[in-house]
Amino acid sequence: MGWFKRLKDGIITSTKDKKEAPDGLWYKCGKCKETSTQKDVVENFYKCPKCNYHIRLTSAQYFEVIFDGKYETLFDDLISKDILGFTDLKSYPDRLEAARKKTDLTDAMTVGHGKVNRKPLVIAAMDFTFIGGSMGSVMGEKIAKSIDFCRENKIPLMIISKSGGARMMESAFSLMQMAKTSAKLSQLAKEGVPYFSFMTDPTTGGVTASFAMLGDINFSEPEALIGFAGPRVIKETIKQELPEGFQTSEFLLEHGFLDFIVDRKDLKERIGDLLAMF
């Protein structure tokens, strides 16, 4: 009977290629380790029915939760190019191709245009599954084009951040998106068009250091990791213990960096309230 290894929190199997079994009928929570049916999870707004843990969503799932049914995607024709001929363990074109096959997406951000409680909204949402939601030239350009679209049509913009930061394979071209998106947002502000920044787990690096913190309203999901560098890097740099819950959305709310935290089941209504207010 050497197949199973009993640990405190349940049973660990030694299979190498562990899949959701069978065919995604079940979901095992990454936080409380309890198992629920996928149906219960979806009906609970993609949260664990046992502990309310907010599961990471794709852009399409956020659109499903937020929009009134129908929506259209914008700027799908923008595709990343290997400007620098970058290679690490793999070439950049190979990484892009692998990410496209795995996710069926063209890049780490998808822009949707639809209505929330019958009021128009443009949502630019990141996908962490596409190279860690990293910010490259395409993400910067999609945000810039979304801002121009919102300025022309006087429609509010919401960005859903979920990112490991700048995309190293694009080097300085990626870092330039921080200045580009910040400058474009100042144009949006001058037109008096609202911008809502919604931060989800994780929002880090150059994304946090630019457009994610520039919203007219900055808000977040519960227990999201939000920060610039990770806790381990900060701890090693300052050689000090960090406060408990450091870089969680709750910690940021307490210290004035967020306006509010919203449970996903209330997300659509809160966005509807913001649209009505603005």
Order of alpha helices (4+ residues) and beta strands (2+ residues): beta-beta-beta-beta-alpha-alpha-beta-alpha-beta-beta-alpha-beta-alpha-beta-alpha-beta-alpha-alpha-beta-alpha
